[in-house]
Amino acid sequence: MKTKHKILAALLILVVFGLGVAAGVLGERYIVHKRSGRASGERQHPPSLESWAKDLGLTPEQKEKIREIFKKNEVRMKAYRTEAHGRLEGIRKMLKDEIDAVLTPEQKKKNEEMIRRFEERRKNESDKNQPRDRREQNPPPSDSER
């Protein structure tokens, strides 16, 4: 009888342990990654120029023209991001000025401190994470590197 209880206890411990592992894996996959916005490996990457060339049967001349189009587009996108960033900064300044006009001097000081803490926290978080626009820091690999 005692052996039977020992075996049942051991099986129960194994089942509980297995359920704990399963809960941990599922929790990490469906709760932790859901908070971060995406599961690891979920992001889709555009096809490389080599895969396009192969799938579409591009000639070397076509590949070179498309490569130049990509380069020209990167310059356009960088200019757009710079312009958009400048416009957003202007809107933020107008918003702050309008709010400051409503606040008392003491409230303005508190608001400035709140903004400073927010920006500091955001900077610390962005230092920990990969920058939003990684293209500027890590250019895409050339076709020969892919």
C-alpha positions in Angstrom: 0.0 0.0 0.0 2.7 2.5 0.9 4.5 1.9 -2.4 1.3 2.6 -4.3 1.0 6.0 -2.4 4.6 6.8 -3.1 4.1 6.2 -6.8 0.9 8.3 -6.9 2.7 11.1 -5.0 5.6 11.0 -7.5 3.3 11.0 -10.5 1.3 13.9 -9.0 4.6 15.9 -8.5 5.6 15.2 -12.1 2.1 16.3 -13.4 2.2 19.5 -11.3 5.8 20.2 -12.5 4.7 19.6 -16.1 1.7 21.9 -15.8 4.0 24.6 -14.3 6.4 24.4 -17.2 3.5 24.5 -19.7 2.0 27.5 -17.9 5.3 29.3 -18.0 5.9 28.7 -21.7 2.3 29.7 -22.6 2.4 32.7 -20.3 5.7 33.9 -21.8 4.4 33.4 -25.4 0.9 34.8 -25.1 1.2 37.3 -22.2 4.7 38.7 -22.2 5.1 39.0 -26.0 1.6 40.4 -26.3 2.6 43.3 -24.1 5.7 44.1 -26.1 3.6 44.3 -29.3 4.8 41.3 -31.1 6.2 37.8 -30.5 9.8 37.3 -31.3 10.4 36.3 -34.9 7.0 37.5 -35.9 8.2 40.5 -37.9 8.0 40.1 -41.7 11.0 41.2 -43.7 10.8 42.3 -47.3 12.3 40.0 -49.8 15.9 40.6 -50.7 16.9 41.9 -54.2 18.4 38.5 -54.9 15.2 36.7 -54.2 13.2 39.2 -56.3 15.7 38.8 -59.1 15.4 35.0 -58.9 11.6 35.0 -58.6 11.0 37.6 -61.3 13.8 36.5 -63.6 15.5 39.9 -63.6 18.4 40.7 -65.8 21.6 42.2 -64.3 20.6 45.6 -65.8 17.2 45.4 -64.1 18.8 44.5 -60.8 21.1 47.4 -61.0 18.3 49.8 -61.8 16.2 48.5 -58.9 19.2 48.8 -56.6 19.5 52.5 -57.6 15.8 53.0 -57.0 16.2 51.6 -53.5 19.1 54.0 -52.8 17.1 57.0 -54.2 14.1 56.0 -52.1 16.2 55.7 -48.9 17.2 59.4 -49.4 13.6 60.4 -50.0 12.4 58.5 -46.9 15.1 60.0 -44.7 14.2 63.5 -45.9 10.5 62.8 -45.2 11.3 61.5 -41.6 13.4 64.7 -41.0 10.6 67.0 -42.2 7.9 65.1 -40.3 10.0 65.2 -37.1 10.5 68.9 -37.4 6.8 69.5 -38.0 5.9 67.4 -34.9 8.3 69.4 -32.8 6.6 72.6 -33.9 3.2 71.2 -33.0 4.5 70.0 -29.6 5.9 73.4 -28.9 2.5 75.1 -29.8 0.7 72.6 -27.6 3.0 73.3 -24.7 2.7 77.1 -25.1 -1.1 76.9 -25.2 -1.2 74.7 -22.0 1.3 77.0 -20.3 -1.0 79.9 -20.9 -3.6 78.2 -18.8 -1.4 77.1 -15.9 -0.3 79.1 -12.9 3.5 79.6 -12.4 3.5 76.8 -9.8 1.7 74.4 -12.1 4.1 75.3 -14.9 7.0 74.3 -12.7 5.3 71.0 -11.8 4.4 70.4 -15.5 8.0 71.1 -16.6 9.2 68.5 -14.0 6.7 66.0 -15.2 7.8 66.5 -18.8 11.5 66.2 -17.8 10.8 62.9 -16.0 8.8 61.5 -18.9 11.5 62.4 -21.4 14.2 60.9 -19.1 12.3 57.7 -18.7 11.6 57.5 -22.5 15.3 58.1 -23.2 16.3 55.3 -20.7 13.8 52.9 -22.3 15.0 53.7 -25.8 18.7 53.2 -24.7 17.7 49.7 -23.6 15.8 48.9 -26.8 16.9 48.9 -30.4 16.4 52.3 -32.0 13.2 52.8 -33.9 14.9 53.4 -37.2 17.7 50.9 -37.3 18.5 51.6 -41.0 20.5 54.6 -40.0 22.7 52.6 -37.7 22.7 49.2 -39.4 22.4 49.6 -43.2 20.9 46.5 -44.9 23.4 43.9 -46.1 24.4 44.0 -49.6 23.1 41.3 -52.0 26.3 39.4 -51.8 26.1 39.3 -48.0 22.6 37.8 -48.0 
